[in-house]
Amino acid sequence: MDNGLARTPPMGWLHWERFLCAPTAPPRAAASGTLFVEMADRMVSEGWRDAGYEFICIDDCWMAPTRDEQGRLQADPERFPSGIRKLADYVHSKGLKLGIYSDVGRKTCAGFPGSYDHYDLDAQTFASWGVDLLKFDGCNSDSLELLAEGYRRMSLALNRTGRSIVYSCEWPFYLRPLQQPNYTEIKQYCNHWRNYYDVSDSWSSIKGILDWTARHQDSIVKIAGPGGWNDPDMLVIGNFGLSWDQSVTQMAMWAIMAAPLFMSNDLRNISPEAKCLLQNKEVIAINQDPLGKQGYQIAKLWERPLSGRAYAVAVLNLQEIGGPQKYTFSLTFLGNGLACNPACSIRQVLPVSRDWGVYSWISSLSVEVNPTGTVLLKILAL
């Protein structure tokens, strides 16, 4: 999308996976204005903003059940008694940006008013509130033609507001059951887009996303780059469902995939280990690499070209039984023979950071990886 935004994958926090709608949840677990204020405070005080996480994003269920008398969307008066504009002002005062949610159809996935037939009005409303990102879902559209038209129209409407608003789409996900998405067109209109089912707090979900990405990489990897990214969905690190090795795998693989990094967790109650992993500067630098090329699977490895003649390489052990597995591979074949030609330095980034030294082009490398874990390496040609 040619709006000058998302030159690297966006980073932030999104409420959905951890907090859902939760209309009867205790106050600290409800998706309310208070939750977003508290998360904004933590983003600043706990180093998240400085690590690169800049968006605080509201997902579904923020709306009142009906539009106002002028036909405009309005916030639920109990969840957001001060409205969205005041929340945006507070988020901006912290040096952060605010994201919001709507839907291309007549209703959102949770049954609140959708943007169908209100694209310009809703875009103007979001801009007037100071919104910086729109997550635009694809539920309740009457046809694939209306779905595509709605995504196009909202993109154009956002640009017409004159405000810089990152546009997050679910367009290809809703197309795929019936037709192959035209990713060239989708990138013309969207800054990032979902291809697969919602992530959940489980290893089976993470594994499913990685399996799908590997199977479809020929159609999705080449289109990703500055201004438009494949979005495998939220980081669930710091919740309940992933082991430490599985958390390392999600962080490493989201960096390899050049994925938007939107956490969905409770920053008020997160372990030091999860915080350290999510704020790991070396992993974030790989994710945000300015070359902007998405990684891909080659045999048992995943590799991603980086700027400065470097490559990121992930060695993933998908086995869920037994102990650590040893993987040996020749450096000759990495990066089409360029990653270590004539020699290279190798640094392990995850699960722990350490230098491995200098290797020659004809060397082999052996890596030991725990079940469901990943070793992430950075290789720099010399």
Backbone hydrogen bonds in HBPLUS format (Angstrom, degrees):
<---DONOR---> <-ACCEPTOR-->    atom                        ^
c    i                          cat <-CA-CA->   ^        H-A-AA   ^      H-
h    n   atom  resd res      DA  || num        DHA   H-A  angle D-A-AA Bond
n    s   type  num  typ     dist DA aas  dist angle  dist       angle   num
A0003-ASN N   A0001-MET O   2.97 MM   2  5.77 136.7  2.16 101.1  90.1     1
A0227-GLY N   A0006-ALA O   2.79 MM 221  4.81 149.4  1.88 139.9 132.6     2
A0261-LEU N   A0010-PRO O   2.87 MM 251  6.35 145.5  1.99 152.7 160.2     3
A0054-GLU N   A0011-MET O   2.99 MM  43  5.98 145.5  2.11 123.5 123.1     4
A0055-PHE N   A0011-MET O   3.17 MM  44  6.37 156.2  2.23 133.6 140.6     5
A0012-GLY N   A0261-LEU O   2.78 MM 249  6.30 155.3  1.84 151.4 150.6     6
A0263-MET N   A0012-GLY O   2.90 MM 251  6.32 152.5  1.97 151.6 143.2     7
A0013-TRP N   A0055-PHE O   2.76 MM  42  6.06 151.3  1.84 149.9 158.1     8
A0057-CYS N   A0013-TRP O   2.74 MM  44  5.97 159.6  1.78 161.7 168.3     9
A0014-LEU N   A0263-MET O   2.75 MM 249  6.02 164.8  1.77 170.7 173.1    10
A0015-HIS N   A0057-CYS O   3.37 MM  42  6.65 153.1  2.45 159.7 162.3    11
A0019-PHE N   A0015-HIS O   2.91 MM   4  5.58 159.7  1.95 167.1 173.4    12
A0020-LEU N   A0016-TRP O   2.72 MM   4  4.56 153.7  1.78 132.8 138.7    13
A0025-ALA N   A0022-ALA O   3.25 MM   3  5.09 168.8  2.26 107.5 109.0    14
A0029-ALA N   A0026-PRO O   2.82 MM   3  5.37 152.7  1.89 122.4 131.5    15
A0030-ALA N   A0027-PRO O   3.36 MM   3  5.27 166.9  2.38 102.9 106.7    16
A0032-SER N   A0030-ALA O   2.93 MM   2  5.54 120.0  2.30 111.1  94.3    17
A0035-LEU N   A0032-SER O   3.05 MM   3  5.27 118.8  2.44 101.3 115.5    18
A0036-PHE N   A0032-SER O   3.30 MM   4  6.74 158.1  2.35 153.3 158.1    19
A0033-GLY N   A0079-ARG O   2.87 MM  46  6.09 173.1  1.87 148.0 146.8    20
A0037-VAL N   A0033-GLY O   3.01 MM   4  6.24 152.5  2.09 150.6 158.5    21
A0038-GLU N   A0034-THR O   2.95 MM   4  6.15 165.1  1.98 153.7 157.5    22
A0039-MET N   A0035-LEU O   2.92 MM   4  6.15 153.2  1.99 147.2 155.0    23
A0040-ALA N   A0036-PHE O   2.94 MM   4  6.03 154.4  2.00 139.1 146.3    24
A0041-ASP N   A0037-VAL O   2.97 MM   4  6.26 156.4  2.03 148.8 155.0    25
A0042-ARG N   A0038-GLU O   3.05 MM   4  6.32 157.9  2.10 144.4 149.9    26
A0043-MET N   A0039-MET O   2.80 MM   4  6.02 151.9  1.88 149.5 158.0    27
A0044-VAL N   A0040-ALA O   3.29 MM   4  6.55 143.2  2.43 143.0 150.5    28
A0045-SER N   A0041-ASP O   2.93 MM   4  6.16 179.2  1.93 159.3 159.1    29
A0046-GLU N   A0042-ARG O   2.89 MM   4  5.40 156.3  1.95 142.8 146.9    30
A0049-ARG N   A0043-MET O   2.75 MM   6  5.38 163.4  1.78 148.2 143.8    31
A0047-GLY N   A0044-VAL O   3.48 MM   3  5.64 170.3  2.49 108.1 109.1    32
A0051-ALA N   A0047-GLY O   3.05 MM   4  6.18 132.3  2.29 136.8 149.1    33
A0051-ALA N   A0048-TRP O   3.08 MM   3  5.03 129.6  2.34  93.8 107.8    34
A0053-TYR N   A0048-TRP O   3.09 MM   5  5.53 149.3  2.19 152.9 144.8    35
A0052-GLY N   A0049-ARG O   3.01 MM   3  5.27 152.4  2.09 105.6 114.4    36
A0097-LYS N   A0054-GLU O   2.76 MM  43  5.93 155.9  1.81 164.1 164.7    37
A0056-ILE N   A0097-LYS O   2.76 MM  41  6.13 155.9  1.82 163.2 169.5    38
A0099-GLY N   A0056-ILE O   2.79 MM  43  5.88 162.0  1.83 140.2 140.2    39
A0058-ILE N   A0099-GLY O   2.90 MM  41  5.80 170.2  1.91 125.0 126.2    40
A0076-ASP N   A0062-TRP O   2.89 MM  14  5.94 166.3  1.91 147.7 145.8    41
A0064-ALA N   A0074-GLN O   2.78 MM  10  5.73 157.8  1.83 155.9 151.5    42
A0068-ASP N   A0072-ARG O   2.84 MM   4  5.37 159.3  1.88 149.8 154.3    43
A0071-GLY N   A0068-ASP O   2.90 MM   3  5.21 161.0  1.94 116.1 120.1    44
A0080-PHE N   A0076-ASP O   2.83 MM   4  5.70 163.9  1.86 159.6 164.9    45
A0083-GLY N   A0080-PHE O   2.94 MM   3  5.22 158.5  1.98 113.3 120.5    46
A0088-ALA N   A0084-ILE O   2.80 MM   4  6.05 161.2  1.84 157.7 162.7    47
A0089-ASP N   A0085-ARG O   2.94 MM   4  6.21 156.5  1.99 147.4 153.8    48
A0090-TYR N   A0086-LYS O   3.01 MM   4  6.25 154.6  2.07 144.2 150.5    49
A0091-VAL N   A0087-LEU O   2.90 MM   4  6.17 166.1  1.91 156.5 160.0    50
A0092-HIS N   A0088-ALA O   2.84 MM   4  6.01 163.0  1.87 153.6 158.3    51
A0093-SER N   A0089-ASP O   2.94 MM   4  6.11 145.8  2.06 140.5 149.9    52
A0094-LYS N   A0091-VAL O   3.11 MM   3  5.33 145.9  2.23 102.1 112.2    53
A0096-LEU N   A0091-VAL O   3.15 MM   5  5.40 154.8  2.22 147.7 145.9    54
A0095-GLY N   A0092-HIS O   2.91 MM   3  5.10 162.1  1.94 113.4 116.5    55
A0132-ASP N   A0098-LEU O   2.71 MM  34  5.32 164.6  1.74 161.8 165.6    56
A0100-ILE N   A0133-LEU O   2.87 MM  33  6.24 152.1  1.95 147.9 153.5    57
A0135-LYS N   A0100-ILE O   2.81 MM  35  6.16 167.2  1.83 160.9 165.0    58
A0102-SER N   A0135-LYS O   2.96 MM  33  6.39 153.8  2.03 163.5 165.2    59
A0137-ASP N   A0102-SER O   2.87 MM  35  6.24 163.2  1.89 150.4 146.7    60
A0115-SER N   A0103-ASP O   2.83 MM  12  5.69 165.8  1.85 154.8 159.7    61
A0104-VAL N   A0137-ASP O   2.97 MM  33  6.11 163.8  2.00 142.7 144.6    62
A0116-TYR N   A0105-GLY O   3.08 MM  11  4.95 159.8  2.13 134.1 128.6    63
A0106-ARG N   A0140-ASN O   3.19 MM  34  5.94 151.5  2.28 148.0 139.9    64
A0114-GLY N   A0106-ARG O   2.81 MM   8  4.51 155.8  1.87 122.4 114.1    65
A0108-THR N   A0112-PHE O   2.70 MM   4  5.13 155.0  1.76 141.5 150.3    66
A0111-GLY N   A0108-THR O   2.98 MM   3  5.03 161.6  2.01 106.4 111.9    67
A0118-HIS N   A0115-SER O   2.76 MM   3  5.02 153.5  1.83 141.8 138.5    68
A0122-ASP N   A0118-HIS O   2.81 MM   4  5.88 167.0  1.83 162.8 166.4    69
A0123-ALA N   A0119-TYR O   2.96 MM   4  6.09 161.3  2.00 149.1 154.7    70
A0124-GLN N   A0120-ASP O   2.93 MM   4  6.13 162.4  1.96 151.9 156.6    71
A0125-THR N   A0121-LEU O   2.88 MM   4  6.11 150.4  1.96 144.0 153.0    72
A0126-PHE N   A0122-ASP O   2.86 MM   4  6.12 166.8  1.88 156.5 158.6    73
A0127-ALA N   A0123-ALA O   2.98 MM   4  6.18 161.8  2.01 149.1 154.3    74
A0128-SER N   A0124-GLN O   2.90 MM   4  6.07 153.9  1.97 145.0 152.3    75
A0129-TRP N   A0125-THR O   3.07 MM   4  6.32 135.7  2.27 143.9 155.5    76
A0129-TRP N   A0126-PHE O   3.19 MM   3  5.17 131.7  2.43  94.4 107.3    77
A0131-VAL N   A0126-PHE O   3.05 MM   5  5.37 169.0  2.07 154.6 151.7    78
A0130-GLY N   A0127-ALA O   3.06 MM   3  5.14 149.6  2.15 101.3 110.7    79
A0166-VAL N   A0132-ASP O   2.90 MM  34  6.23 155.9  1.95 143.8 136.2    80
A0134-LEU N   A0166-VAL O   2.80 MM  32  6.21 159.6  1.84 169.5 173.5    81
A0168-SER N   A0134-LEU O   2.81 MM  34  5.93 173.6  1.82 164.5 164.8    82
A0136-PHE N   A0168-SER O   2.75 MM  32  5.96 174.2  1.76 171.1 171.0    83
A0147-LEU N   A0143-SER O   2.94 MM   4  6.17 152.5  2.01 145.4 153.9    84
A0148-ALA N   A0144-LEU O   2.98 MM   4  6.17 168.6  1.99 148.9 150.6    85
A0149-GLU N   A0145-GLU O   2.91 MM   4  6.07 163.0  1.94 147.0 152.6    86
A0150-GLY N   A0146-LEU O   2.81 MM   4  5.86 155.1  1.87 143.9 150.6    87
A0151-TYR N   A0147-LEU O   3.07 MM   4  6.37 157.6  2.12 151.4 156.6    88
A0152-ARG N   A0148-ALA O   3.02 MM   4  6.27 161.8  2.06 152.1 157.2    89
A0153-ARG N   A0149-GLU O   2.84 MM   4  6.00 166.6  1.86 152.5 156.7    90
A0154-MET N   A0150-GLY O   2.96 MM   4  6.07 162.2  1.99 149.3 153.6    91
A0155-SER N   A0151-TYR O   3.19 MM   4  6.26 156.5  2.25 140.3 146.7    92
A0156-LEU N   A0152-ARG O   3.06 MM   4  6.38 165.1  2.08 157.1 160.1    93
A0157-ALA N   A0153-ARG O   2.86 MM   4  6.01 153.1  1.93 145.2 153.7    94
A0158-LEU N   A0154-MET O   2.86 MM   4  6.03 158.1  1.91 151.2 155.7    95
A0159-ASN N   A0155-SER O   3.14 MM   4  6.45 161.8  2.18 148.6 153.1    96
A0160-ARG N   A0156-LEU O   2.99 MM   4  6.22 147.1  2.10 144.1 153.3    97
A0161-THR N   A0158-LEU O   3.16 MM   3  5.43 145.2  2.28 102.9 112.7    98
A0162-GLY N   A0159-ASN O   3.25 MM   3  5.83 154.9  2.32 112.4 118.6    99
A0191-ASN N   A0167-TYR O   2.83 MM  24  5.24 158.5  1.87 148.9 155.4   100
A0169-CYS N   A0192-HIS O   2.79 MM  23  6.17 167.7  1.81 160.2 159.2   101
A0194-ARG N   A0169-CYS O   2.89 MM  25  6.40 147.2  2.00 141.7 150.5   102
A0174-TYR N   A0170-GLU O   3.35 MM   4  6.70 155.4  2.42 156.9 163.4   103
A0175-LEU N   A0171-TRP O   3.20 MM   4  6.42 133.2  2.44 144.4 157.5   104
A0175-LEU N   A0172-PRO O   3.20 MM   3  4.95 132.3  2.44  91.1 104.3   105
A0176-ARG N   A0172-PRO O   2.97 MM   4  5.94 158.6  2.02 155.3 158.3   106
A0178-LEU N   A0175-LEU O   2.86 MM   3  5.81 154.9  1.93 136.1 142.4   107
A0179-GLN N   A0175-LEU O   2.89 MM   4  5.66 161.4  1.92 146.3 150.4   108
A0186-ILE N   A0182-ASN O   3.00 MM   4  6.31 163.4  2.03 151.6 157.0   109
A0187-LYS N   A0183-TYR O   2.91 MM   4  5.97 160.6  1.95 145.5 149.6   110
A0188-GLN N   A0185-GLU O   2.96 MM   3  5.08 130.3  2.21  99.1 113.4   111
A0189-TYR N   A0186-ILE O   3.07 MM   3  5.41 143.5  2.21 104.7 114.8   112
A0190-CYS N   A0186-ILE O   2.86 MM   4  5.90 148.7  1.96 157.5 167.6   113
A0229-TRP N   A0191-ASN O   2.94 MM  38  6.37 137.7  2.12 125.7 136.5   114
A0193-TRP N   A0229-TRP O   3.03 MM  36  6.53 148.0  2.14 163.6 173.4   115
A0231-ASP N   A0193-TRP O   2.79 MM  38  5.32 151.4  1.87 156.6 148.0   116
A0202-SER N   A0200-SER O   2.82 MM   2  5.62 135.4  2.02 107.5  93.7   117
A0206-ILE N   A0202-SER O   3.30 MM   4  6.66 163.1  2.33 146.7 150.2   118
A0207-LYS N   A0203-TRP O   2.82 MM   4  5.96 171.8  1.83 162.0 164.5   119
A0208-GLY N   A0204-SER O   2.93 MM   4  5.95 150.7  2.02 135.8 144.1   120
A0209-ILE N   A0205-SER O   3.04 MM   4  6.32 155.1  2.11 150.8 156.2   121
A0210-LEU N   A0206-ILE O   3.06 MM   4  6.36 161.3  2.09 152.1 156.9   122
A0211-ASP N   A0207-LYS O   2.85 MM   4  6.05 160.3  1.89 153.0 158.8   123
A0212-TRP N   A0208-GLY O   2.94 MM   4  6.09 163.9  1.97 147.5 151.9   124
A0213-THR N   A0209-ILE O   2.95 MM   4  6.11 162.2  1.98 147.6 152.9   125
A0214-ALA N   A0210-LEU O   2.97 MM   4  6.15 161.5  2.00 150.0 154.5   126
A0215-ARG N   A0211-ASP O   3.03 MM   4  6.26 158.7  2.08 150.2 155.9   127
A0216-HIS N   A0212-TRP O   3.04 MM   4  6.20 143.6  2.18 148.4 157.9   128
A0219-SER N   A0216-HIS O   3.02 MM   3  5.74 147.9  2.12 120.3 128.4   129
A0220-ILE N   A0216-HIS O   3.29 MM   4  6.49 136.5  2.49 146.6 158.2   130
A0221-VAL N   A0217-GLN O   3.05 MM   4  5.29 166.5  2.07 138.2 142.1   131
A0224-ALA N   A0221-VAL O   3.25 MM   3  5.67 141.7  2.41 109.0 118.6   132
A0225-GLY N   A0228-GLY O   2.86 MM   3  5.55 161.0  1.90 164.1 168.8   133
A0228-GLY N   A0225-GLY O   2.84 MM   3  5.55 167.3  1.85 155.5 157.3   134
A0235-LEU N   A0262-PHE O   2.89 MM  27  5.89 156.6  1.94 130.2 138.0   135
A0264-SER N   A0235-LEU O   2.91 MM  29  6.06 146.9  2.02 174.7 164.6   136
A0247-SER N   A0243-SER O   2.92 MM   4  6.14 146.5  2.04 144.7 153.9   137
A0248-VAL N   A0244-TRP O   2.96 MM   4  6.29 157.1  2.01 152.9 158.8   138
A0249-THR N   A0245-ASP O   2.96 MM   4  6.24 152.4  2.04 142.4 150.3   139
A0250-GLN N   A0246-GLN O   2.98 MM   4  6.30 159.0  2.02 146.4 150.7   140
A0251-MET N   A0247-SER O   3.07 MM   4  6.33 170.6  2.08 154.5 156.5   141
A0252-ALA N   A0248-VAL O   2.88 MM   4  5.98 167.8  1.89 155.4 159.4   142
A0253-MET N   A0249-THR O   2.86 MM   4  5.86 168.7  1.88 154.4 158.0   143
A0254-TRP N   A0250-GLN O   2.94 MM   4  5.93 155.2  2.00 147.8 154.1   144
A0255-ALA N   A0251-MET O   3.19 MM   4  6.33 141.9  2.34 137.1 146.6   145
A0256-ILE N   A0252-ALA O   2.99 MM   4  6.35 154.2  2.06 145.4 152.8   146
A0257-MET N   A0253-MET O   2.87 MM   4  6.03 151.7  1.95 144.6 152.2   147
A0259-ALA N   A0254-TRP O   3.04 MM   5  5.21 173.4  2.04 164.9 163.6   148
A0258-ALA N   A0255-ALA O   3.21 MM   3  5.25 163.4  2.24 105.5 109.7   149
A0295-GLY N   A0256-ILE O   2.79 MM  39  5.09 142.8  1.92 151.7 157.6   150
A0269-ASN N   A0266-ASP O   2.92 MM   3  5.49 161.0  1.96 117.6 123.9   151
A0275-LYS N   A0271-SER O   3.00 MM   4  6.22 164.6  2.02 156.1 160.8   152
A0276-CYS N   A0272-PRO O   2.92 MM   4  6.04 158.9  1.97 145.0 150.6   153
A0277-LEU N   A0273-GLU O   3.01 MM   4  6.23 156.4  2.07 146.4 152.6   154
A0278-LEU N   A0274-ALA O   2.94 MM   4  6.13 168.4  1.95 154.5 157.3   155
A0279-GLN N   A0275-LYS O   2.95 MM   4  6.03 139.3  2.12 144.3 155.2   156
A0280-ASN N   A0277-LEU O   3.23 MM   3  5.14 166.0  2.26 105.2 107.9   157
A0284-ILE N   A0280-ASN O   3.02 MM   4  6.23 168.4  2.03 157.8 161.5   158
A0285-ALA N   A0281-LYS O   2.89 MM   4  5.99 150.9  1.98 141.1 149.4   159
A0286-ILE N   A0282-GLU O   3.17 MM   4  6.44 146.3  2.29 138.2 146.0   160
A0286-ILE N   A0283-VAL O   3.09 MM   3  5.17 120.9  2.46  96.2 110.6   161
A0287-ASN N   A0283-VAL O   2.97 MM   4  6.34 165.7  1.99 154.8 158.3   162
A0288-GLN N   A0284-ILE O   2.82 MM   4  6.00 154.6  1.88 152.5 159.4   163
A0289-ASP N   A0286-ILE O   3.22 MM   3  5.13 166.8  2.24 108.3 110.0   164
A0292-GLY N   A0289-ASP O   3.13 MM   3  5.93 146.7  2.25 122.3 128.6   165
A0296-TYR N   A0303-GLU O   2.95 MM   7  5.71 150.9  2.03 149.8 154.6   166
A0303-GLU N   A0296-TYR O   2.91 MM   7  5.71 155.7  1.97 163.4 164.2   167
A0298-ILE N   A0301-LEU O   2.68 MM   3  5.29 164.9  1.70 152.6 158.0   168
A0301-LEU N   A0298-ILE O   2.93 MM   3  5.29 160.1  1.97 137.0 135.7   169
A0302-TRP N   A0314-ALA O   3.00 MM  12  5.06 153.0  2.08 148.8 154.7   170
A0314-ALA N   A0302-TRP O   2.78 MM  12  5.06 162.2  1.81 146.9 153.0   171
A0304-ARG N   A0312-ALA O   2.76 MM   8  5.07 147.2  1.87 150.8 156.8   172
A0312-ALA N   A0304-ARG O   2.91 MM   8  5.07 162.6  1.94 147.3 152.5   173
A0306-LEU N   A0310-ALA O   2.80 MM   4  4.98 157.7  1.85 149.0 141.5   174
A0381-ALA N   A0309-ARG O   3.32 MM  72  5.94 174.6  2.32 150.6 150.5   175
A0311-TYR N   A0379-ILE O   2.79 MM  68  5.13 148.5  1.89 147.2 157.0   176
A0379-ILE N   A0311-TYR O   2.75 MM  68  5.13 169.5  1.76 160.5 163.9   177
A0313-VAL N   A0377-LEU O   2.92 MM  64  5.09 161.7  1.95 138.6 143.8   178
A0377-LEU N   A0313-VAL O   2.76 MM  64  5.09 169.0  1.77 158.2 162.1   179
A0315-VAL N   A0375-VAL O   2.91 MM  60  5.23 163.8  1.94 150.5 155.8   180
A0375-VAL N   A0315-VAL O   2.99 MM  60  5.23 155.7  2.05 141.5 147.8   181
A0317-ASN N   A0373-GLY O   3.01 MM  56  5.63 172.2  2.02 164.9 166.7   182
A0372-THR N   A0317-ASN O   2.77 MM  55  5.25 128.8  2.03 143.4 157.4   183
A0325-GLN N   A0369-VAL O   2.86 MM  44  5.36 161.1  1.90 150.2 147.3   184
A0369-VAL N   A0325-GLN O   2.82 MM  44  5.36 162.6  1.85 152.8 155.8   185
A0327-TYR N   A0367-VAL O   2.73 MM  40  5.16 167.0  1.74 153.5 157.6   186
A0367-VAL N   A0327-TYR O   2.73 MM  40  5.16 158.2  1.77 149.0 156.4   187
A0329-PHE N   A0365-LEU O   2.93 MM  36  5.48 154.6  1.99 150.1 156.7   188
A0365-LEU N   A0329-PHE O   2.80 MM  36  5.48 165.4  1.83 159.0 162.6   189
A0331-LEU N   A0363-SER O   3.00 MM  32  5.86 173.3  2.00 158.3 160.5   190
A0334-LEU N   A0331-LEU O   3.30 MM   3  5.50 155.5  2.36 106.3 113.2   191
A0337-GLY N   A0334-LEU O   2.98 MM   3  5.36 130.8  2.23 106.2 119.1   192
A0339-ALA N   A0334-LEU O   3.23 MM   5  5.45 164.0  2.26 132.3 131.5   193
A0338-LEU N   A0335-GLY O   2.94 MM   3  5.13 159.9  1.98 109.2 115.9   194
A0361-TRP N   A0342-PRO O   2.99 MM  19  5.20 137.9  2.17 148.1 136.8   195
A0382-LEU N   A0343-ALA O   2.81 MM  39  5.32 168.4  1.82 138.7 136.9   196
A0344-CYS N   A0359-TYR O   2.88 MM  15  5.41 154.1  1.94 152.9 157.2   197
A0359-TYR N   A0344-CYS O   2.77 MM  15  5.41 162.5  1.80 162.2 168.3   198
A0345-SER N   A0380-LEU O   2.96 MM  35  5.33 154.2  2.03 148.0 151.2   199
A0380-LEU N   A0345-SER O   2.97 MM  35  5.33 167.3  1.99 156.5 160.7   200
A0346-ILE N   A0357-GLY O   2.93 MM  11  5.75 158.8  1.98 162.8 168.6   201
A0356-TRP N   A0346-ILE O   2.81 MM  10  5.30 161.6  1.84 153.7 154.9   202
A0347-ARG N   A0378-LYS O   2.99 MM  31  5.26 159.5  2.03 148.9 155.6   203
A0378-LYS N   A0347-ARG O   2.78 MM  31  5.26 155.4  1.84 154.8 163.3   204
A0348-GLN N   A0354-ARG O   2.79 MM   6  5.24 156.4  1.85 174.9 166.8   205
A0354-ARG N   A0348-GLN O   3.01 MM   6  5.24 153.5  2.08 135.6 141.0   206
A0349-VAL N   A0376-LEU O   2.77 MM  27  5.43 170.4  1.77 155.2 158.2   207
A0350-LEU N   A0376-LEU O   3.36 MM  26  4.95 160.8  2.39 126.8 130.9   208
A0376-LEU N   A0350-LEU O   2.94 MM  26  4.95 154.2  2.00 126.3 134.5   209
A0363-SER N   A0360-SER O   3.04 MM   3  5.33 164.9  2.07 115.3 118.3   210
A0373-GLY N   A0370-ASN O   2.88 MM   3  4.97 153.1  1.96 133.7 131.9   211
